[in-house]
């Protein structure tokens, strides 16, 4: 079929318009895919998924890392550390089979009991009322998990489980002392007490590692 020249011009303009529209649609689709945003069945952009938002655990870690601790908050952390180690040591006194593991547990109970009394006295003298923090919450959760795991351990596996838990716990406490508690404590007396605590913790860590070695 032959068309007159005016009709040919109209058809050519229509073809160009359709081609441009198709090209723009393809580019728009490519841009959406490149941005990583998914599309629904109608081509609409879907809301971004969980990977684009920090989880509750990630937010807690960030808050803990950025937290500036007061002396009152440090006091509660110290209390929680002593209470957890004391509870774990007392459990080991009743469940441990090996003589050296029971002896280690006796040492922990004795030293943490004394530290608990001394620190309670110090906090009273300094007028510190222990206060909560994200880091204190983390220590509380860790302590609960550890003691629950030790209660679940059977007699045959308890010694190894206890020693392993002490290596992990004391390393965690030592790291916290060096990275957060000592650098942020303000009072000289509290700082001295934390330094003494660090010496004790380092000794307990070394003893736990020695027991864990074959």
HELIX and SHEET records of a PDB file:
HELIX    1   1 UNK A    5  UNK A   34  1                                  30    
HELIX    2   2 UNK A   50  UNK A   52  5                                   3    
HELIX    3   3 UNK A   56  UNK A   66  1                                  11    
HELIX    4   4 UNK A   71  UNK A   95  1                                  25    
HELIX    5   5 UNK A   99  UNK A  126  1                                  28    
HELIX    6   6 UNK A  134  UNK A  152  1                                  19    
HELIX    7   7 UNK A  155  UNK A  176  1                                  22    
HELIX    8   8 UNK A  177  UNK A  181  3                                   5    
HELIX    9   9 UNK A  182  UNK A  184  1                                   3    
HELIX   10  10 UNK A  188  UNK A  212  1                                  25    
END                                                                             
